[in-house]
């Protein structure tokens, strides 16, 4: 009796939903006709006011109209045919209760339950796909509802009743996802394609027993290549992002060893990751060239692609070949970034893939070298990469951004200054070479970009922020630190401090007046700050710690240096007056 009552309720609700849908469609059509008449009557006037309002609105307000809150989006979605959505939910809940009651009382046997689930799910799926051409909202709901019922039924048939083997269950769910994807392709609906892709990646989980590695990764290859094809022909780049995330999540337990593999399966997984990694890379490069742009989805694909390649190399390649493999991938990514940039002129793509190539180079270097040899390699690599980036792109901003890579070697060089133990045997040691090298390379980069900036300014190009000043300043600090440490290593007592402060004073005076005479504010401020720091050091620290003779010598010599500056100023003013008189 309850069985018949449930069927009557379902049929009644179904008829009501159909009537409500027809009435809503009729109302919408009438409203649309009325709106069209009103728009045609006042089209010119409305366009005038709309354009005027856009001109008066701040740019931020206009842009923020496209950034709606998720709650607002959900509310807008729910308000459209809300009765239909509530009805579908009620049917789903009622059907679930009915099925539970029927199963508990054994009204329907296992075969009947599975058959009923497949039949109802298939009917709803087909109805939803056909309905989407007339009413998109209704069609999507029925398509998702029906396909979900088919998937749940397949899972129940496999796990609860053991009707299917894992391959058959996997095939059923895959066919559902293919049908959903084809429907999305025909109707140009990206959200349906995303749902189909997620369904395809859920299939191995719902089969509860796919343990064969080759079968699983063959399936992942098929899904990934299908998603790449769909994203390529429709331009839906988010499909590639979701696909590589799904592939990575399934691959990760096998790569890091949570799921043990034999040698043959490990080789298959390795080739799959490398093969799909290369495909994703080529798709990104071709997509950037074709669309003349790169978005956040392309960046996600680049990062995850490189992460998988690096991880599988570290975990599955023998240590002797790891650096070689990463070097090959580095060359591939570097060539791809250059080709994409050369065809599009877009810096963002060059940044993404060149930085990935740099990361692979750094990892490969760290696998082969250690200690000070690793520092030397990093220091030279970061410098060469920055200069090469500018030479390839001919854009100063690219070179500047890549020059930030030298921060890594700078941090590695800090122990060479702070550790007194390293200087116990005199000034000429490994720490001396480290401080000297990083100082020269940083100042060299600063000098290079200063020359480039000046050349650009002579052509009337605005170079923006002059980062070369920071590069030169930081490099000089390492050289000043080298002077301090070298004097301390070679001279015993307070003489080391005296020598260092005198050298600092001379450098400060020279740079200050060089900037003053050449009208270079950076040099002038650098010299002034350096000399002021020397004075502060003398007055607050060294005056209390030096022996009296050394204190006298230090103060007198530095005082003489400061007094000598007055003659420089006097001669400079005299030359200025002579030039003014001649003019």
N, C-alpha and C positions, 0 to 999 in steps of 0.2 A: 504493500500500500504506500509506504513512504517512497519507494522507488518511483511509482507513478506520480506521486505528488511533486517530487523533485523535478521530474521531466516537465510537468505542467507549468511549474514555476519558471523554469528555464525558458520554455517556449513563450510564456506570457511576457517575461522580461525582454526576450529577444524581439518580439513584435513591438513592444513599447519603444525600445531603442530605435528600431527602424522608423517608426512613426515620428519620433522626436528628431531623428536625423533629417528626415524629409522636410519637416516643418522648419527646422533651423536652416537648411539649405535654401528653402523658399524665402525665408526672411532675409537671409544674407544676399540673395540675388536681388530682391526688391531694394534693399539698402544700397547695394552697389549701383543699381540703375539710378536711384535718386542722387547718389553722390556724383555719378558721372554727369548728370544733367546740371547739377550745381557747379561742378568744376568747369564744364564747358561754357557756362554763362559768365563766369567771373575769372576766367583763366589768366588774362593779362593782368588784371588788378592783383590777383593773388600772387603771381610770380613777382610782381614789383615789390609787394610787401615782404615776401619771403626773402628775396635777395637783399633788401634793405636791412631786414632783421639779422641776416647772416653777417653783413658787413659790420653791424653795430655790436654783435656779440664778441666777447673775448674768445681767442682761439682755444683756450683751455676748456671753456664751456662746450664748445662745439665738439671737441674731441671726447669729452666725458660722456656725451650722449650715447657713444658706442660702448661704454664700459658700464653696463648695467650690473646691479647687484644680483647674485644668483637667486636670492629669494624673490626679487622682482621678476626675473625671467621665469621662475617656476610658477609664480602667481599668474603671469600672463599666459603661460602655457595651459595652466589648469582652468582658467576662465574660458578658454576657447572650447566649446562643447563639453563643459564640465559634467553635464549629466551623462554623456557617453562614457567618460572616464570612470565616474562612480559606478555606472552600470557594469562596465567590464570588470571592475574590482569586485563588485558584489557577486557576479557570476563566477569569477575565479574562486572566491572564498566559498560560495555555496557549492560549487562543483567539488572543491577539495573536501568539504564536510561530507558531501554525499558519497564520494569515493571512499573516504575513510570508513564511513558507516557500512557501506556495502562490503568493503574488504573485511571488516571486523566480523560481520555476520555471514561472511563467505557467500554472498549472493552471486558474486562474479568470481570465477576461478582465475588462476594466474594468466592463462592464455587470453581469456576475455579481458582482463584488466589491461594487459599490454596492448591488445588489439584495439580496445576502446581508446586508450591514450593516443596511439598512433593515428587512428582514424579522426578523432576530434581535433588533434593537433594539426594534422595535414589539412583538414577542411578549413580550419581557422586561418592557417598560413596562406592557403590559396585564395581564400576570400579576402584576406588583408592585402595581398599583393594586387589583386584585381581592383579592390576598392580604392587604393592609393591614387589611381588615375583620376578619380572623381572627388574624393575627399581625403587629403593627405593625412590629416590627424587620425581619422578613424582607421584608415588603412594601416598606418604604422602600428597602432595599438594592437590590432588583430594579428598583424604579421608577427610582432614580438610575442604576443600571447600564444599563438599557435606554435611557433618554432620552439618556444620555451617548453611547452607541453611535450613536444616530440623529444626534446633533449632529456627532459626529466623521465619520460617513459623509457627511453633507451638506457639511461642510467639504472633505473629500477630493474629493467629486464636483465641487465648484465650483473648487477651487484646482488639484488635480492633473489631473483629467480634463476640466475645463471643460464639464461636462454641463449646468449650470444657469447662468442669468444671476444677477446679484446680487439682483434682486428675488425670484426664486424661492427662492434659498438663504435669504434673509432670512425669507421666508414660512414655510419649513419649520421653521426654528429657533423662530420665533414661535409656530407652532402647537404645537410641543412644550411651550414654556413655558406656553401657555394651558391645555393639557391637565393639566400638573402643577399649575397654580394652581387649576383646577376641582376636581381630586382633593383638594388641600389644603383647599379650601372645604367640600367634602362631608364630609370626615373630621375637620374641625376641627384641622388640623395646621399650626401656624405655621411650623415649620422647613421643611416641604415648600413652603410658599408663598414663603419666602425663597429657597430653591433655584430655584424657578421664576422669580422676579424677576431673580435674578442671571443665569440662563440667557437671559432676554429681553434684558438689557443686553449680554450677550456676543455676541448675534446679529450686530450690525453689524460686529464685529471678525472674526467667522468667515466672513463673506461675501467678504472680500478683494476689494473693488472697489466698495463703495457710495460713490460720489463725489458723487452728486446731493444737494445740501444740503437741498432741500425734501423729498425722500424720507426722508432721515435724520431730520430734525426732525419730520416728520409721524409717523414711527414712534416717536420719543421721546415725542411728545405722547400717542399711543395707549397706550404702556407706562405713562407717568406717570399718566394719568387712570385707567387700569385698576387700578394699584396704589393710588391714592387711594381708589377705590371699594371695593377689597378691604379696605383698612385701616379704612375708615369703618364698614363693616357688621360687621366682626369685632372691631374695637377693637385691632388689631395695629399700634401706632404705629411700631414699628421698620420696618415696610414703607415708610412715608413717608420715614424717614431714609435707607434704602438707595436708594430711588427718586430722591431729590433729589441724593444723592451721585453716582449713576450719570448723571443728567441733567447735573450740573455738570461731570463729567469729560469727557463728550462735547462739551459746549458750549464749554468753556474754550479749545481751540485756535482755534475760530472767533471767539470774542469778542476775544481778545488779538491776533489777526492772524497766528497761525502758519499757518493755512489761509486764503488770500486769498478774498475774497468780492466779487461784484459788488453793485451798489446794490440790486437786487431781492432777492437772497439775504440781504443784510445786514438789510434791512427785515423779512424773514420771520423771521430769527433773533431780531431785537429784539422783535418782537411775540410770538414764542414764549416768550422768557424773561419778558417782562412779564406775559403771559397766565398762564403756569404759576406765576409768582411770586405773582400775586394769588390764584390758586386755592389754592396751598399756604398762603397767609396766612389765607384764609377758613376752610380746613379746620382750621387750628390754633385759630382763635378759636372756631369752632363746637364743635370737640372739647373745648376747655377748658371751655366752658359746659355741654356735654352730660355730660362726665365729672366736672365740678367739681374738676378737678385738672390739673396740668401736670407732665410727667416729662422726663427727659433727652432723649428722642427729640424732643419738641416744641421743646426749646431748640435742638437740632441743626438742626431744620428752620428755625427762626426765624433763626439765625445764617447758615446757608448761603443761605437765600432772600434775605435782605437783602444778603449779599455779592455774589450774582449780579446783583441789581438795581443796586447801586452800580457794579459793574464794567462792566456793559453800558451804563450811562448814561455813564460816563466814557469808554468806548471808542467808542461808536456814536452818541451824541447830539452834535450840534454844540455847541460851547462856549457859544454865546449862550443855549441852552435848558437846559443841564445843571442849573443851580441851580433853575430852575422845575420841572423834572421831579422832582428830588429833594425839593423842597418839597411837591409833590403826594403823593409816596410817604410823606413824613414825616407829613403830615396823616392819610393812610390808616392808617398804623401806630399813630399816637397815638390815633385814634378806636377802632381795634380793641382796643388795650390797655385803654382806658377801659371799653368795652362788656364785655370779658371780666372785668375786675376788678369792675365794677358788678354783674355777674350771679353771680360766684363768690366774691368777696371774697378771692381768692388773690393775695397780693402778688407771688409769683414771676413770674406771667405779666405783670403790670404792669411789673415790673423789666425783663424781657427785651425787650418790644416798645417800651416807652418809651425805653429806652436805645438801641435801634435807631433810633427816631425822632430822638433827640438826635444820634446819629452822622450821620444824613442831614442834619440841620440844620447841624451843624458843617461838613460837607463842602460843603454849598451855600453857607454863609457864606464859607468860604475861597476858593470859586471867584469870588465877587463882590468880596471885600475883601482888603486886604493891609496890612501895617505896623500902625500904631497903631489904625487903624480896625477891623482884625480883632480886636485885643485888646479894644477897647471892646465890640464885638459879642459876643465870647465871654464877657466878664465879665457883661454884663447878661443874656445868655441863660442862663448857668449859675445865676445867682441867681433868675431868674424861674421856671426849670424846677423848682428845688428847692421854692420856695414853692407853685407850682402843683401839684406832686406831693402836697404835704401837704393842700392845700385840696381836691383831688379825692378823695383816699383817706381823709382825716381820720385818718391814721396817722403818728405822729411818726417812727417808724423809716423810713418811706418818704422823708419829707422829709430826714432826716439822711443817708441813703444818697445821695440825689440831690444833696445839698449838696457831696459830694466832687467834683462836676464843677468846682467853683471852683478846684481844685488846678491845672488847666490854665492859666487866666489868671494864677494866682499865679506859676507857673514862667515865664510869658511876661513878668511884671513884674520879675523879678530883674535883668535887665540895666539897668533904669532906676536901680537903686541902685549897682551895682558899676562902672558905666562913668562915670568922672570927666569924660570928654569931653562927655557929654550935658549937663553942668551948667556948662559954660564961660561961658555967656552970662547967668548969674543963675539965681535959683530958680524963676521962673515960666516953665516950659517944658513940653514934652510929658512928660518924665519925672516932673515934679511932679504932673501930672494923673493919670498912670498909678498912682503910689504912693498918691495921695490916693483915687482911685476904688476900687482893690482893697482898701485899708484900710477905707473906709466900707462897701463892700458886704459884706465879711467880718464886720465888727462888726455891721452891720445884720442879717445872717442870724443871728448869735449872739443879738442882742437879740430878734429875732422868735421864735426857738425857746425862748428863756428865758421869754418871756411865755406861750407855748403850754404849756411844761412846768409852769410854776407853776399855770396854770389846771387842767391835768390832775391835779396833786398835790392841789389843793383838793377835787377830786372823789374822792380816794382812789385814783387810778390810779398805779401804779408806772411811771415813765418810763424806768427803767433807766439806762444810761450817759448822762451829760449832755454830749453832744457840743458843745453851744452854748458851753461854756467854751473848747474848743479853737478854735472859729471866732472867738470874740471875742479870744482871746489872739493868734492868728496875725494877725488884722486889726490889732491894736494894735501889733504888731511892725513892720508896714509903715508905720504912722503914725509910730512912733518913728524909723524909718529916714528918713522924709520930713523930720522935724525936723533930724536930723543933716546930711543932704545940703543942706537949705535954708540952715542956718546956715553951712555950709562954703562955699556958693556966694556968700553975701552978705557974710561977714565974713572979712577977711584975717588970717592968723596964728592964734595960739592962742586968740583970743577966741571963735572958732566952737566950739571944744571946750568952753570954759568955759560958754558959753550952753547948749549941748546938755546938759551934765552937770547944770547947775542945773535945767533943765526936767525932766530925767529924775528928779532927786531930788525935786522938788515932786510930780511925778506918782506916784512910788513912795510917798512919805509919805501923800499923799491916799488912794491906793487901799488902803494898809496899814491906816490908821486907819478908813477907811470899812468895810472888811471886819471890823475888830475891833469896831467899834460896832454894826454890823448883823449880826454873827455869820455872816459869809459867808467861809468859809475860802478860796475861790478868789481873792477880792480881796486878802485878807490875805497869802496866799503870793505872789501876783503882786507886790504892793508890796514885800514883804521881799526877794524875789529881785532886783528892779530896783534897789533901794537898795544891796544888797550888791554887785551888779555895778558900780555907780558907784564904790563904795569901792575895789574891786579894780582898776578902771581907773585911778583916781587914784594908788594906791600903786605899782602895778607898771609903768605905762606913762607917764602924763602927768607924774609927778613928775620924770622924767628928760628930757622933751622940751620942757617949757614954759619960757619965759623967767621969770626970777625975779618980776617984778611980777605977771604973769598968774597964776603959780603961787600967789602969796600971796593974790591976790583970790579965786581959785577955791577954795582950801582954806578961807579965812575964811568965804566966803558959804555954802558947803556945810556947814561946821561949824555956822554959825548956824542953818541949816535943821534940822540934826539936834538941836541943843540945844532948839529951839522945840518939838520933839515932847514934851519932858518936861512942858511946861505943858498940852499936850493930855491927856496921861495923867493929870496931877494933877486937872484939871477933870473928867475922865471919872469918876475914882474918887470925887470929891466928890459928883457927881450921883448916883452909885450909892448912896452912904451916905445921902443925903437921901431917896432913894426907899425905901431899906430902913427908915429911921426912920419914914416916913409909914405904911408898911405895918405 
